[in-house]
Amino acid sequence: MTIKKVAVIGSGIMGSGIAQVAAQAGYDVVMIDLKQEFIDRGINIIKESLGKFTKKKKITQDDADEIVARIHTSTNMKDAVGDVDYVIEAVFERANVKLPIFEQLEEACPERVIFASNTSGIPVSLLSSATKRPDKVIGLHFINPVPVMRSIETIKTLVTSEETLKITLDFAASLGKKTVVVKDSPGFVVNRISAIVINEGAKLLEEGLATLEDIDELMRLSLNWPMGPFQLADLVGIDVSVDLLEQIYQQTGWERYKPTPLLKRMREVGHIGRKSGKGFYEWA
């Protein structure tokens, strides 16, 4: 199957980033969300991202304009996905939000269309159960920030077909990404590790072992990480991190994934990281 047109469901940080890299790779893209104000914000995120590339002279302004021109938008998913070849769902990381979308996609998309989810921890097999084509459902976990990060974690369920996997791997490669195929297990690989890092960092802070700045600096300098656990938490989103920890804990019962009280309190008061302007750090 030749992919020409890609639908991205969701226009937030992840959805807009995915739409951008797909358009940069030459695909026609339709970015879909519930409200026009969400879409407008997503387009602005894309323009700001492309602006950084033009400032660094990685692309020209004409290139940036052409990329944006390849991204169409819609608030009507049923009408927008009728002629697409590949769908990437990138909405809020909750099963009760994602499942109805897969049900709607099943009704609106031709049988040949592959459904990919940008989930960071929800079982892909659960999402596929909302469709009549579980062999054409796969996980495609992009890493934030999507236009910069080079890897994609590709999640194959027990029933994902080899054809679906091959098409998806070829598509990911066309985006300039390196893919690693993993099994459909709680948290997959990336977040099984990153969630522990964030949770353990919060435990250290609760215990008063050191300041958050010192912990971040120590981990950067000692392990050559680009950022420490608290910087990572603010980038990922503390709400996303807590949801992920709770999902893994509920599925496995492993105590190390039980989110610390500090992380849960921060989520409750809305101090969830860069996107809210305040997390462990203050963000302009």
C-alpha positions, 0 to 999 in steps of 0.5 A: 500500500502506498501512503499519500495522505495521513490523518493526525487526530489531535493537535496538541504538542504531540499531534502538531509535531507528528503533523509537522514531520509528516508534512516535512516528509512530503505527505498530505496531512489533515490534522483533526481536533474537536475545536478550531481554537485547538487547531489554531494553537496547533498550527501556531506550534508548527509555525514556531517549530519551523521558525526555529529550523529556519533560524538555524538555516536547516530549511528556508522560509519557502520550505517552511511555507510549503510544509504548512501548506501541506497541512489541512485541518478539520473539526469533522473527523468523519468527513476528513478521514474518508480519503486517507491512507494512514491514521495516527491518533494522538489525543489525551492519554486516557483509554476512555478518550481514545477508545471512542475515537477508534470506534468512529475511525472504524466506521469512517475509514476504508478497510485498507486504512491502518490505525496507529496510536501514539500512546505512551502506555495504554495497551494497543490491543485494548485500542484495537478491540474497538475496531473490526480490523485489529490486524491493522492497528499498531502503536507508534510512540513518537518522543517529544519534541517530535520534530527533534527526537529521532526515535519511534517506539513501534508496538506490535500486538499479538494480532498486528499483521506483518504487512501492517508492521512493514508498512508502518516501519517504511512510513516511519523511516520516510519521516527520518526516524529510527524505529525499534519494535517492541511487544505490547506490554505495560509502559512498553520500553521507553516509559518503563524506564523513564517513569521510574526515573521521574518517580524515583527522583520525586522520592529523593526530593520527598526524602530531602536528600538534595535539592531538585536542581542538585539532583538534576545536575548530578544526573546530567554530569554523572550519567551524561544525560541531556536533562535530569529527572525533574527537567524530564518530568516538566517536559513530559508533563507531570499529569502524563507521568502520573497517568502512566505510572498509575496505568503500569501499576494497575496492570502489574501491581509493581510497587515501584510504579506507584506514583509518589504523593508529591507527583499526585499533589502537583497534578491536583494543583495544576503544576504539571510542567512546561505546558502550565508554566510551572512544574518543578521549575518555573517556565515562561 
